[in-house]
């Protein structure tokens, strides 16, 4: 089997290690438990969240046991890392809903059934029962204020303001690592590069509450960026979520399909579980036949299958093929609504109208004369059906679910008509 740390380095997934030599010796000697935490600040993760989780999954594939910490307690406070202002605090009820949403997504990524099956924990189970005196007496004494002021996540906020609540966050996460070390035999924490300060605080808490033979380690993953230096994980419509209701499988698939040639091999290494030889073969296709977009197609298929399953991938491919061929009749009404949610739209009444009047009112063609020409020349279609009769009347049978219609002029000019 490929050496795990060598593979992580090749994929560009090792940014910082607290003790690289000790970590390598540990992994060569035994199978370990290790963890990564996610705060439930929303009811879904987005693709920026999953890089440390996918790295944890790679450890699991090499026989190690992942512990998935969902921060029911820390999520109520807010991590100051990477932020310029205080988080809006959420209610306990909302946090609980968020935890459930994230749990379902974890189950899609990890194996929970095998001998080294993933285990999910919630830090509210041990933090929630701790009173303020216990917190200050048992843990507050362990960490010096000057030590905490040296953390980037804290130092960067001193000028703009930082509450004691968020100031204490790094210590609470340190308590998490210590608890998992004691009760779950957890030896390693994995996190994004912005978590380095929190991870090292955890190691400091472990060091001060155990003897000198205690060994725990931390690894961080570099921030994923595009080749042009811009932020990864956003599309024109916003963040790319794992929840299909927030970002549909088709939109998810299209996000990866649209990856630039300069980024696609890097993303295949970071996000997929393809072997090195497969990725290197795809790298050759990017260089020699980029127009085929084999690497992008592979990336989109691997990621959509992982997060949404094979059925959702099949649907995303069917929508993509229908749009490419112009054969919208192959799509269901729901698939059409999904595929065209971001195209220009207009609201119209449900009144029956001649095709020429309808086209002009919908601003599909600029004038009645042009509308007649477009119809006669076969340039107009409704829901994938070409309309060539200028006497055609647009009516109820053209309204999908009695709510909307997709009209196309020419090959690529689509408009969604919403009926009110």
PESULNOR-V241811 format. One record per residue. N is the residue number from 0. RES is the residue in three letters. PHI is phi in degrees with one decimal (* if undefined). PSI is psi in whole degrees, 0 to 359 (* if undefined). OMEGA is omega in radians with two decimals (NA if undefined). Layout:
N_RES_PHI_PSI_OMEGA ; N_RES_PHI_PSI_OMEGA
//
This chain:
0_UNK_*_146_3.12 ; 1_UNK_-61.5_139_3.07 ; 2_UNK_-62.2_127_-3.02 ; 3_UNK_-61.1_310_-3.09 ; 4_UNK_-66.2_324_3.06 ; 5_UNK_-63.5_320_3.14 ; 6_UNK_-66.5_318_3.11 ; 7_UNK_-62.0_321_3.12 ; 8_UNK_-65.2_317_3.12 ; 9_UNK_-61.8_325_-3.13 ; 10_UNK_-80.2_355_-3.13 ; 11_UNK_76.4_29_-3.04 ; 12_UNK_-104.3_3_3.09 ; 13_UNK_-109.2_116_3.13 ; 14_UNK_-107.9_303_3.12 ; 15_UNK_-132.8_144_3.02 ; 16_UNK_-134.1_140_-3.13 ; 17_UNK_-74.6_331_3.14 ; 18_UNK_-158.4_87_-3.04 ; 19_UNK_-61.8_318_-3.11 ; 20_UNK_-66.9_315_3.13 ; 21_UNK_-64.1_322_3.12 ; 22_UNK_-63.1_316_-3.14 ; 23_UNK_-63.8_318_3.12 ; 24_UNK_-63.5_320_3.13 ; 25_UNK_-62.0_313_-3.10 ; 26_UNK_-68.3_329_3.10 ; 27_UNK_-73.0_338_-3.03 ; 28_UNK_-92.9_324_-3.01 ; 29_UNK_-155.3_165_3.00 ; 30_UNK_-87.6_136_-2.98 ; 31_UNK_-122.2_168_2.91 ; 32_UNK_-103.3_140_3.12 ; 33_UNK_-146.0_160_-3.02 ; 34_UNK_-137.1_161_3.00 ; 35_UNK_-140.2_141_-3.11 ; 36_UNK_-111.1_148_3.04 ; 37_UNK_-132.4_126_3.05 ; 38_UNK_-84.7_133_-3.10 ; 39_UNK_-81.0_66_3.13 ; 40_UNK_-79.3_349_3.05 ; 41_UNK_-146.2_168_-3.11 ; 42_UNK_-84.3_8_3.07 ; 43_UNK_-149.8_149_2.94 ; 44_UNK_-85.7_158_2.96 ; 45_UNK_-112.3_176_-2.96 ; 46_UNK_-66.3_339_3.07 ; 47_UNK_-66.8_336_-3.12 ; 48_UNK_-75.3_335_-2.82 ; 49_UNK_-89.3_353_-3.10 ; 50_UNK_-61.7_311_3.07 ; 51_UNK_-61.7_325_3.14 ; 52_UNK_-67.3_317_3.10 ; 53_UNK_-64.7_327_3.07 ; 54_UNK_-66.1_319_3.07 ; 55_UNK_-62.3_322_3.10 ; 56_UNK_-63.1_326_3.09 ; 57_UNK_-64.8_321_3.05 ; 58_UNK_-60.6_317_3.14 ; 59_UNK_-61.3_320_3.14 ; 60_UNK_-65.6_343_3.06 ; 61_UNK_-99.8_14_3.02 ; 62_UNK_98.2_359_-3.14 ; 63_UNK_-88.7_162_-3.04 ; 64_UNK_-105.4_118_3.12 ; 65_UNK_-84.4_137_2.98 ; 66_UNK_-111.6_123_-3.07 ; 67_UNK_-105.2_109_-3.10 ; 68_UNK_-96.6_119_3.01 ; 69_UNK_-101.3_124_-2.96 ; 70_UNK_-83.4_74_3.08 ; 71_UNK_-63.0_334_3.08 ; 72_UNK_-92.3_306_-3.11 ; 73_UNK_-63.8_331_3.10 ; 74_UNK_-65.7_339_3.11 ; 75_UNK_-82.3_351_-3.09 ; 76_UNK_-107.0_306_3.13 ; 77_UNK_105.0_127_3.12 ; 78_UNK_-82.2_124_3.12 ; 79_UNK_-73.9_350_-3.06 ; 80_UNK_-57.8_128_3.06 ; 81_UNK_72.0_11_-3.10 ; 82_UNK_-116.5_150_3.13 ; 83_UNK_-104.3_356_-3.13 ; 84_UNK_-151.5_167_-3.11 ; 85_UNK_-65.9_145_3.03 ; 86_UNK_-72.5_154_2.97 ; 87_UNK_-78.4_119_-3.11 ; 88_UNK_-69.1_142_-3.12 ; 89_UNK_-107.2_159_3.13 ; 90_UNK_-75.4_161_3.09 ; 91_UNK_-59.6_320_-3.12 ; 92_UNK_-63.1_318_-3.13 ; 93_UNK_-67.9_320_3.10 ; 94_UNK_-58.9_317_-3.14 ; 95_UNK_-62.6_320_3.09 ; 96_UNK_-64.7_319_3.13 ; 97_UNK_-63.1_320_3.13 ; 98_UNK_-59.8_317_-3.13 ; 99_UNK_-64.2_320_3.13 ; 100_UNK_-64.5_317_-3.13 ; 101_UNK_-68.9_324_3.13 ; 102_UNK_-58.9_317_3.14 ; 103_UNK_-62.0_323_-3.13 ; 104_UNK_-72.8_325_3.04 ; 105_UNK_-60.8_321_-3.11 ; 106_UNK_-67.3_338_3.09 ; 107_UNK_-77.2_330_-3.04 ; 108_UNK_-91.1_321_-2.98 ; 109_UNK_-106.1_157_2.99 ; 110_UNK_-89.7_119_-3.14 ; 111_UNK_-103.3_357_-2.94 ; 112_UNK_-104.2_336_-3.01 ; 113_UNK_-76.8_180_-3.10 ; 114_UNK_-59.0_323_3.09 ; 115_UNK_-105.7_39_-3.11 ; 116_UNK_-59.8_148_-3.14 ; 117_UNK_-63.7_150_3.10 ; 118_UNK_-126.0_130_-3.13 ; 119_UNK_-102.0_135_3.13 ; 120_UNK_-132.2_159_-3.14 ; 121_UNK_-126.3_120_-3.04 ; 122_UNK_-69.0_352_3.03 ; 123_UNK_-66.3_337_-3.13 ; 124_UNK_-63.7_332_3.09 ; 125_UNK_-115.0_331_3.09 ; 126_UNK_-77.9_323_-3.04 ; 127_UNK_-62.9_332_-3.11 ; 128_UNK_-92.3_359_-3.10 ; 129_UNK_-87.3_129_3.11 ; 130_UNK_-88.0_170_-3.00 ; 131_UNK_-65.8_326_3.13 ; 132_UNK_-67.7_317_3.09 ; 133_UNK_-59.9_316_-3.13 ; 134_UNK_-59.5_311_-3.09 ; 135_UNK_-70.2_319_-3.07 ; 136_UNK_-73.2_314_-3.03 ; 137_UNK_-82.7_329_-3.05 ; 138_UNK_-124.2_328_-3.13 ; 139_UNK_-59.5_329_-3.12 ; 140_UNK_-74.1_345_-3.02 ; 141_UNK_-78.9_331_-2.98 ; 142_UNK_-114.9_125_3.13 ; 143_UNK_-75.3_143_3.13 ; 144_UNK_-57.9_318_3.13 ; 145_UNK_-61.8_326_3.08 ; 146_UNK_-62.6_315_-3.11 ; 147_UNK_-69.9_324_3.12 ; 148_UNK_-66.1_341_3.10 ; 149_UNK_-79.0_349_3.13 ; 150_UNK_-73.6_134_-3.14 ; 151_UNK_-57.5_320_-3.08 ; 152_UNK_-63.1_333_3.12 ; 153_UNK_-92.6_313_-3.09 ; 154_UNK_-60.1_324_-3.09 ; 155_UNK_-70.7_346_-3.09 ; 156_UNK_-105.3_358_-3.04 ; 157_UNK_-65.1_326_-3.12 ; 158_UNK_-76.1_324_-3.09 ; 159_UNK_-90.3_344_3.11 ; 160_UNK_113.3_137_-3.13 ; 161_UNK_-147.2_123_3.14 ; 162_UNK_-74.9_163_3.07 ; 163_UNK_-62.6_329_3.14 ; 164_UNK_-55.9_305_-3.12 ; 165_UNK_-74.4_332_3.07 ; 166_UNK_-59.3_323_-3.08 ; 167_UNK_-80.5_352_-3.03 ; 168_UNK_-56.5_313_-3.06 ; 169_UNK_-61.4_325_3.11 ; 170_UNK_-69.6_321_3.13 ; 171_UNK_-64.4_321_3.09 ; 172_UNK_-67.9_329_3.04 ; 173_UNK_-63.7_324_3.07 ; 174_UNK_-63.0_322_3.11 ; 175_UNK_-57.7_308_-3.10 ; 176_UNK_-60.5_318_3.13 ; 177_UNK_-62.2_318_3.13 ; 178_UNK_-64.3_315_-3.12 ; 179_UNK_-67.9_327_3.08 ; 180_UNK_-63.6_315_-3.09 ; 181_UNK_-72.8_318_-2.95 ; 182_UNK_-102.9_343_-3.11 ; 183_UNK_-126.8_5_-3.13 ; 184_UNK_63.0_29_-3.06 ; 185_UNK_-77.3_126_-3.05 ; 186_UNK_-107.7_343_-3.01 ; 187_UNK_-139.0_139_2.95 ; 188_UNK_-112.3_136_3.10 ; 189_UNK_-114.0_136_3.12 ; 190_UNK_-157.9_172_3.03 ; 191_UNK_-68.0_166_-3.08 ; 192_UNK_-60.5_334_3.13 ; 193_UNK_-74.2_352_-3.12 ; 194_UNK_-96.5_4_-3.09 ; 195_UNK_-55.6_314_-3.13 ; 196_UNK_-62.5_319_3.12 ; 197_UNK_-68.2_320_3.14 ; 198_UNK_-64.1_315_-3.12 ; 199_UNK_-69.4_332_3.03 ; 200_UNK_-65.4_320_3.08 ; 201_UNK_-60.1_317_3.11 ; 202_UNK_-64.5_325_3.11 ; 203_UNK_-66.8_319_3.10 ; 204_UNK_-63.7_316_3.12 ; 205_UNK_-61.2_315_-3.12 ; 206_UNK_-59.9_321_-3.06 ; 207_UNK_-83.5_350_3.14 ; 208_UNK_-111.5_5_-3.13 ; 209_UNK_-136.5_175_-3.13 ; 210_UNK_-80.7_177_-3.02 ; 211_UNK_-69.3_345_-3.12 ; 212_UNK_-83.8_355_-3.12 ; 213_UNK_-68.7_133_3.14 ; 214_UNK_-130.3_120_3.02 ; 215_UNK_-136.2_160_-2.97 ; 216_UNK_-140.3_159_3.08 ; 217_UNK_-133.2_144_3.10 ; 218_UNK_-133.4_138_3.00 ; 219_UNK_-120.0_155_-3.12 ; 220_UNK_-107.1_138_-3.14 ; 221_UNK_-65.7_154_3.05 ; 222_UNK_-65.4_132_3.13 ; 223_UNK_-83.7_127_3.09 ; 224_UNK_-129.6_166_3.02 ; 225_UNK_-82.3_164_-3.11 ; 226_UNK_-61.0_332_-3.13 ; 227_UNK_-85.3_4_3.09 ; 228_UNK_89.4_355_-3.12 ; 229_UNK_-80.0_166_-3.05 ; 230_UNK_-68.4_137_3.10 ; 231_UNK_-87.4_149_2.97 ; 232_UNK_101.2_7_3.14 ; 233_UNK_-118.2_147_2.99 ; 234_UNK_-120.1_183_3.13 ; 235_UNK_-60.1_331_-3.10 ; 236_UNK_-93.9_2_3.08 ; 237_UNK_120.3_201_-3.11 ; 238_UNK_-63.4_150_3.07 ; 239_UNK_-95.4_104_-3.07 ; 240_UNK_-89.1_159_3.04 ; 241_UNK_-82.9_338_3.12 ; 242_UNK_-72.7_123_-3.09 ; 243_UNK_-63.4_338_3.13 ; 244_UNK_-78.1_336_3.14 ; 245_UNK_-92.7_319_3.05 ; 246_UNK_-133.6_110_-3.06 ; 247_UNK_-64.7_157_3.08 ; 248_UNK_-55.2_325_3.10 ; 249_UNK_-65.0_314_3.11 ; 250_UNK_-62.8_320_3.12 ; 251_UNK_-60.4_312_3.12 ; 252_UNK_-60.0_315_-3.11 ; 253_UNK_-65.0_325_3.11 ; 254_UNK_-57.1_313_-3.10 ; 255_UNK_-73.4_324_3.11 ; 256_UNK_-58.9_325_-3.07 ; 257_UNK_-84.8_10_3.11 ; 258_UNK_-61.8_137_3.12 ; 259_UNK_-67.8_151_3.09 ; 260_UNK_-55.6_325_-3.10 ; 261_UNK_-70.4_346_-3.09 ; 262_UNK_-111.8_340_-2.86 ; 263_UNK_-65.3_321_-3.13 ; 264_UNK_-68.8_320_3.07 ; 265_UNK_-58.1_316_-3.13 ; 266_UNK_-70.0_325_3.07 ; 267_UNK_-61.4_321_3.11 ; 268_UNK_-67.4_316_-3.03 ; 269_UNK_-75.8_317_-2.92 ; 270_UNK_-101.0_337_-3.08 ; 271_UNK_-105.1_167_3.11 ; 272_UNK_-104.2_19_3.08 ; 273_UNK_-64.1_148_3.12 ; 274_UNK_-72.7_162_-3.10 ; 275_UNK_-57.4_318_-3.09 ; 276_UNK_-63.9_324_3.12 ; 277_UNK_-68.0_318_-3.12 ; 278_UNK_-67.7_320_3.13 ; 279_UNK_-66.1_327_3.07 ; 280_UNK_-66.3_321_3.10 ; 281_UNK_-68.3_328_3.11 ; 282_UNK_-62.0_324_3.10 ; 283_UNK_-64.6_320_-3.14 ; 284_UNK_-66.9_327_3.10 ; 285_UNK_-64.2_322_-3.12 ; 286_UNK_-75.7_320_-2.98 ; 287_UNK_-98.5_330_-3.12 ; 288_UNK_-143.2_61_-3.06 ; 289_UNK_-61.6_334_-3.11 ; 290_UNK_-64.8_338_3.13 ; 291_UNK_-78.4_339_3.09 ; 292_UNK_52.5_40_-3.13 ; 293_UNK_-63.2_321_-3.12 ; 294_UNK_-66.4_318_3.13 ; 295_UNK_-65.2_318_3.13 ; 296_UNK_-62.6_316_3.12 ; 297_UNK_-62.4_315_3.13 ; 298_UNK_-59.9_313_-3.12 ; 299_UNK_-63.8_319_-3.13 ; 300_UNK_-68.0_315_-3.13 ; 301_UNK_-62.0_315_-3.08 ; 302_UNK_-72.7_319_-3.13 ; 303_UNK_-67.6_321_3.10 ; 304_UNK_-65.1_318_-3.12 ; 305_UNK_-62.6_313_-3.00 ; 306_UNK_-86.9_325_-3.03 ; 307_UNK_-117.1_348_3.12 ; 308_UNK_94.9_167_-3.05 ; 309_UNK_-65.9_320_-3.11 ; 310_UNK_-61.6_318_3.13 ; 311_UNK_-67.5_324_3.07 ; 312_UNK_-63.4_315_3.12 ; 313_UNK_-58.2_319_3.12 ; 314_UNK_-65.4_318_3.14 ; 315_UNK_-62.1_319_3.11 ; 316_UNK_-66.4_319_-3.14 ; 317_UNK_-62.3_317_3.11 ; 318_UNK_-63.0_315_-3.11 ; 319_UNK_-61.2_316_-3.13 ; 320_UNK_-66.8_322_3.13 ; 321_UNK_-65.1_319_3.13 ; 322_UNK_-68.5_322_3.14 ; 323_UNK_-65.8_319_-3.10 ; 324_UNK_-84.7_342_-3.07 ; 325_UNK_83.3_5_-3.10 ; 326_UNK_-89.9_78_-3.10 ; 327_UNK_-72.2_344_-3.12 ; 328_UNK_-63.3_341_-3.14 ; 329_UNK_-76.3_351_-3.07 ; 330_UNK_-99.8_149_3.00 ; 331_UNK_-77.8_167_3.11 ; 332_UNK_-59.6_319_-3.13 ; 333_UNK_-65.5_321_3.12 ; 334_UNK_-67.3_322_3.09 ; 335_UNK_-64.0_317_-3.14 ; 336_UNK_-60.9_320_3.13 ; 337_UNK_-67.2_314_-3.05 ; 338_UNK_-66.7_329_-3.01 ; 339_UNK_-111.4_17_-3.06 ; 340_UNK_-63.3_336_-3.09 ; 341_UNK_-103.8_3_3.11 ; 342_UNK_-79.5_162_3.08 ; 343_UNK_-55.8_143_-3.11 ; 344_UNK_-135.8_162_3.10 ; 345_UNK_-146.0_146_3.10 ; 346_UNK_-97.7_137_3.13 ; 347_UNK_-140.2_162_3.10 ; 348_UNK_-78.1_167_-3.13 ; 349_UNK_-86.6_10_3.14 ; 350_UNK_-66.4_136_3.08 ; 351_UNK_-64.1_140_-3.13 ; 352_UNK_-143.6_154_3.03 ; 353_UNK_-65.3_152_-3.08 ; 354_UNK_-58.4_322_-3.13 ; 355_UNK_-65.9_312_3.12 ; 356_UNK_-62.8_321_-3.11 ; 357_UNK_-63.5_315_-3.10 ; 358_UNK_-61.0_317_-3.11 ; 359_UNK_-68.6_316_-3.13 ; 360_UNK_-63.7_326_3.13 ; 361_UNK_-81.5_359_3.14 ; 362_UNK_60.2_34_3.05 ; 363_UNK_-82.7_320_3.02 ; 364_UNK_-122.8_149_-3.00 ; 365_UNK_-77.7_342_-3.08 ; 366_UNK_-152.5_165_3.12 ; 367_UNK_-65.4_321_3.13 ; 368_UNK_-60.8_314_3.13 ; 369_UNK_-66.4_323_3.13 ; 370_UNK_-61.5_317_3.12 ; 371_UNK_-61.9_317_3.13 ; 372_UNK_-62.5_317_-3.12 ; 373_UNK_-62.1_318_3.12 ; 374_UNK_-66.1_310_-3.11 ; 375_UNK_-59.8_322_-3.10 ; 376_UNK_-81.9_1_3.12 ; 377_UNK_75.5_25_-3.10 ; 378_UNK_-89.5_353_-3.07 ; 379_UNK_-110.6_133_3.01 ; 380_UNK_-135.7_149_3.09 ; 381_UNK_-118.8_118_3.14 ; 382_UNK_52.7_38_3.10 ; 383_UNK_88.4_355_3.13 ; 384_UNK_-100.0_123_-3.14 ; 385_UNK_-72.8_135_3.12 ; 386_UNK_-112.6_121_-3.11 ; 387_UNK_-121.2_359_-3.11 ; 388_UNK_-100.5_116_-3.12 ; 389_UNK_-68.2_348_3.11 ; 390_UNK_-90.4_1_-3.10 ; 391_UNK_-63.4_138_3.11 ; 392_UNK_-108.8_124_3.10 ; 393_UNK_-78.9_121_-3.07 ; 394_UNK_-138.6_198_-3.03 ; 395_UNK_-60.0_328_-3.11 ; 396_UNK_-68.8_345_3.12 ; 397_UNK_-89.9_350_-3.11 ; 398_UNK_-90.4_119_3.10 ; 399_UNK_-77.7_127_-3.09 ; 400_UNK_53.9_22_-3.12 ; 401_UNK_58.7_21_-3.05 ; 402_UNK_-121.6_323_-2.99 ; 403_UNK_-151.8_169_3.12 ; 404_UNK_-148.5_148_3.04 ; 405_UNK_-108.7_118_3.12 ; 406_UNK_-111.9_137_3.12 ; 407_UNK_-123.9_137_3.02 ; 408_UNK_-118.8_121_-3.07 ; 409_UNK_74.2_209_-3.05 ; 410_UNK_-88.0_327_-2.96 ; 411_UNK_-131.2_1_-3.10 ; 412_UNK_-92.0_98_-3.11 ; 413_UNK_-102.6_152_3.01 ; 414_UNK_-145.1_137_3.07 ; 415_UNK_-96.7_127_3.08 ; 416_UNK_-99.8_121_3.11 ; 417_UNK_-104.8_127_-3.07 ; 418_UNK_-96.1_131_-3.12 ; 419_UNK_-123.2_*_NA
//
